[in-house]
Amino acid sequence: MIGKRPQGLRAAASQKKQQLEKQRQEAAANGIDASEQGNGDVNKGEGDEDETMLVYTEEDNIDQLWGLYEMSREKLEGGDIEGSINLVFGTIHEADRILRNTEDYSGLPKDFHAAYSMALLAVSELYEPAKGRLKETNDEESFIDAALERAQLGLEASGDQSRLNLAFGRAYLEKVRITLWKQDDQQNPSDQSVIIQIVSPYIESALQYLRPLLSMEPFDDLTPDSLRPLYVLSSYMFQFGSQFPESSLLDVHSVIVGLWEKCSAFPDCPLPVRLATKEAVLASHTSFAEYYIDLMDVDEENAEKWAKKASEWLSHSVDAWNALYELDNSAERLLKLADIKMDLAQITEEEGSQDEYLKAASTALQDAQKAGVKLNPDYVEFLEACSSA
């Protein structure tokens, strides 16, 4: 059974509104130093020490911490970047307050360390708009490293493992992202083999923590927002697909799809969440099909085998598209169906099947056009070719 989402600030707003507002303002004014995280001094100024040691209660302190973090994500999704930054700093400030006022750190549960780690990752994500408030010694990667250090401190703590696993998985995938970004930014990027050697340990570590989530009960913080780094993993694996065994790609794909499906596997799942997960599954299936299509070109001796596998994954893509279209039948989605059908026509050698796929692609584009979708020149050219055939 899915646990109730911690209400955090929402539940405590009437009692603690003024206190939390003060904390957010202090955090926004002070800025954050990733190198000091975890010792209780991140935002501590003269006169901040509270001599009254808190009696730790998960329902109060940790729910409040997660409430701040969740509100920061809601602000970000709503386009309020400044508000999100304020709340991220507020989350870290609140975590430091808990550390300063807790006698025995070992009593802090995994959820505390997970929330702190997630907030540090959020600073990395918002680094460009937030860096004016940060100390000059900090760079984007320092917050990712700090998030990993904080998550490590939670390994021996008590409590549920799911949020901490998610924090670890996200942090290691952020290491993948920042490594690839640095390579792209270089005038002379490293060879693919060197990049893979650097990145592979991060991917293995991410999978080590993400894979167990597949067998855990769904939990509220497993959301499309929290799984966004999976796009980095999927993009990387198929960008360098030729460098990996097929079995490794299949394993990664199964984890990615399983996590996306799990985050919508609870009763009364909101439509936007279901749409986001279906779109992600469709994108992953399509990427796998494109991987096999590319193999047809580079390994012509086994082209027939790769064509068969590409066809299987394109069929999975059609199934995923149908599931998505049942939820949202907007005309723009017909363009994706047309793309899949054209890919199927490209890889099949049977003339009858090829004609069927081309006809299906043409019908999808015509339906989209009738519904008011403006087609790009390539689609228009395709329709003209079909009509003159």
SVG drawing of the C-alpha trace seen along z (x, -y; Angstrom):
<svg xmlns="http://www.w3.org/2000/svg" viewBox="-9 -39 51 51">
<polyline fill="none" stroke="black" stroke-width="0.4" points="0.0,0.0 1.3,-3.4 2.1,-5.6 0.5,-9.0 2.7,-11.8 4.3,-13.7 2.5,-17.1 5.5,-19.0 4.8,-22.7 1.3,-22.3 0.2,-20.6 2.2,-22.8 1.6,-26.1 -0.8,-27.6 1.6,-27.0 4.9,-27.6 4.4,-30.0 6.3,-32.9 9.1,-30.7 9.6,-29.1 9.4,-32.4 12.2,-33.7 14.3,-30.7 13.8,-31.0 14.8,-34.7 17.9,-33.9 18.9,-31.1 18.4,-33.3 20.5,-36.1 23.3,-33.8 23.9,-31.6 25.3,-28.0 28.8,-26.6 28.8,-23.0 32.2,-22.3 30.8,-23.0 27.6,-21.0 26.9,-18.4 28.7,-20.0 25.8,-22.2 27.6,-25.5 26.4,-26.0 24.2,-29.0 25.2,-29.6 26.0,-33.1 26.9,-34.8 24.2,-34.5 22.4,-31.7 23.2,-29.0 20.2,-27.5 21.2,-26.1 17.9,-24.1 18.6,-20.6 15.7,-19.3 14.1,-16.0 14.0,-14.6 10.6,-13.5 10.3,-12.3 6.7,-13.6 7.8,-17.2 11.3,-17.9 11.7,-15.6 8.2,-16.2 8.9,-19.9 12.2,-19.4 10.6,-17.4 7.8,-19.9 10.2,-22.7 11.9,-20.6 8.7,-19.5 7.5,-23.2 10.8,-24.1 10.1,-21.5 6.5,-22.8 7.8,-26.3 10.3,-25.1 7.6,-23.2 5.5,-26.3 8.3,-28.4 9.1,-30.4 12.9,-29.8 13.6,-32.5 11.0,-31.1 12.4,-27.6 15.9,-28.8 14.7,-30.4 13.0,-27.2 16.0,-25.1 18.2,-27.3 15.5,-27.1 15.6,-23.3 19.4,-23.3 19.1,-25.9 16.4,-23.8 18.6,-20.7 21.5,-22.5 19.3,-23.7 18.3,-20.1 21.9,-19.1 22.9,-21.9 20.2,-21.0 20.4,-17.2 22.6,-15.7 23.0,-12.3 23.3,-12.4 22.9,-8.6 19.2,-9.1 18.6,-11.0 16.8,-8.7 17.6,-8.0 14.9,-10.3 16.7,-13.3 19.9,-12.5 17.9,-11.9 16.2,-15.3 19.5,-17.1 21.1,-15.3 18.2,-16.1 18.4,-19.8 22.1,-19.9 21.4,-18.3 18.8,-21.0 21.4,-23.7 23.5,-22.0 20.5,-21.9 19.8,-25.6 23.5,-26.6 23.4,-29.3 20.6,-31.4 21.7,-30.7 25.4,-31.2 25.2,-34.9 24.3,-33.9 27.0,-31.2 30.6,-31.5 33.1,-31.8 34.8,-28.6 31.8,-26.6 31.1,-25.1 28.2,-23.1 29.9,-19.7 30.8,-20.5 27.2,-20.3 26.8,-17.0 29.8,-15.7 28.3,-17.2 25.0,-15.4 26.8,-12.1 28.7,-12.7 25.5,-13.4 23.7,-10.3 26.7,-8.2 26.1,-9.4 22.6,-8.0 23.6,-4.5 23.9,-3.4 20.9,-5.3 17.5,-3.8 14.4,-4.0 13.1,-3.3 15.7,-3.1 13.6,-4.2 14.2,-8.0 17.9,-7.5 18.3,-5.1 16.6,-7.7 19.0,-10.4 22.0,-8.2 20.7,-7.3 20.1,-10.9 23.4,-12.0 25.4,-9.5 23.5,-10.3 24.2,-14.0 27.9,-13.0 27.3,-11.4 25.7,-14.6 28.4,-16.9 31.2,-14.7 29.6,-14.7 29.0,-18.4 32.6,-19.0 33.7,-16.8 31.4,-18.6 32.8,-22.0 36.4,-21.0 38.1,-22.0 39.5,-18.6 37.1,-16.1 38.5,-12.8 38.0,-9.6 34.8,-7.7 36.7,-4.9 38.1,-7.4 34.7,-9.0 33.2,-5.5 36.0,-4.7 35.2,-7.8 31.4,-7.5 30.8,-3.8 31.5,-3.6 28.9,-6.3 26.3,-4.4 27.0,-1.2 26.6,-3.0 23.4,-4.7 21.9,-1.3 23.0,0.3 20.7,-2.1 17.9,-2.5 17.4,1.2 16.1,2.1 13.4,-0.6 11.7,1.7 11.0,4.2 9.9,1.7 6.5,0.3 5.7,-2.8 6.3,-5.9 5.2,-9.5 8.5,-11.0 9.1,-8.7 7.8,-11.2 8.5,-12.3 10.4,-15.2 12.6,-12.9 13.2,-10.5 14.3,-13.2 18.0,-12.2 16.9,-8.9 16.8,-10.9 20.5,-11.5 21.2,-7.8 19.1,-6.8 20.6,-9.4 24.2,-8.4 23.7,-4.7 22.3,-4.9 24.7,-7.7 27.6,-5.3 25.5,-2.1 28.1,-0.5 30.6,-0.5 28.3,1.6 27.2,5.2 23.6,5.6 22.8,7.3 23.9,4.2 21.7,1.9 18.7,4.3 19.4,4.3 19.5,0.5 16.4,0.2 14.5,2.5 15.4,0.5 14.5,-2.8 11.1,-1.6 10.4,0.2 11.0,-3.0 8.9,-5.1 6.0,-2.7 6.3,-2.4 6.0,-6.1 2.4,-5.9 1.5,-2.6 -0.8,-3.7 -4.6,-4.4 -5.9,-7.8 -2.5,-8.7 -2.9,-12.2 -3.2,-12.4 -0.1,-14.6 2.0,-12.0 0.5,-9.1 1.2,-11.1 4.8,-11.9 5.5,-8.2 3.9,-7.0 5.9,-9.5 9.1,-8.5 8.4,-4.8 7.7,-5.6 10.9,-7.5 12.9,-4.7 11.4,-2.1 12.0,-4.3 15.6,-4.9 16.2,-1.1 14.7,-0.7 17.0,-3.4 19.9,-1.6 19.2,1.5 18.5,-0.5 22.0,-2.0 23.5,1.5 21.9,2.4 24.2,-0.2 27.4,0.6 27.0,4.4 25.7,5.3 26.5,9.0 23.9,9.2 21.6,6.6 18.7,9.0 19.0,9.9 19.2,6.3 16.2,5.4 14.1,8.0 15.0,6.6 14.4,3.1 11.0,4.1 10.2,5.7 11.1,2.5 9.2,0.3 6.2,2.6 6.7,1.9 6.8,-1.7 3.4,-1.5 1.9,0.2 3.4,-2.6 2.0,-5.2 -1.5,-3.6 -1.4,-3.7 -0.4,-7.3 -3.0,-8.3 -5.7,-6.8 -4.9,-9.3 -4.3,-12.3 -5.5,-12.2 -4.1,-15.6 -3.4,-15.8 0.3,-16.6 0.8,-13.0 0.0,-11.7 3.3,-12.9 5.1,-10.5 3.0,-7.6 3.9,-8.6 7.6,-8.6 7.3,-5.1 5.4,-3.8 8.0,-5.3 10.8,-3.6 9.0,-0.3 8.6,-0.8 12.3,-1.6 13.5,1.6 11.1,4.1 11.9,5.9 8.4,7.2 6.7,5.0 3.2,5.5 4.1,4.7 6.1,1.7 3.1,0.3 0.9,0.7 3.3,-1.1 3.7,-4.0 -0.1,-4.2 -0.5,-4.3 2.1,-7.1 0.4,-9.0 -3.0,-8.7 -1.6,-9.8 0.0,-12.9 -3.2,-13.7 -5.3,-13.4 -2.9,-15.7 -3.0,-18.2 -6.8,-18.2 -6.8,-18.9 -4.8,-22.0 -1.2,-20.8 1.3,-22.6 3.5,-20.0 7.2,-20.6 8.6,-20.5 9.8,-16.9 6.3,-15.7 4.8,-17.7 7.2,-16.2 6.4,-12.7 2.7,-13.3 3.2,-14.6 5.3,-11.6 2.6,-9.3 -0.2,-11.0 1.8,-10.8 2.8,-7.2"/>
</svg>
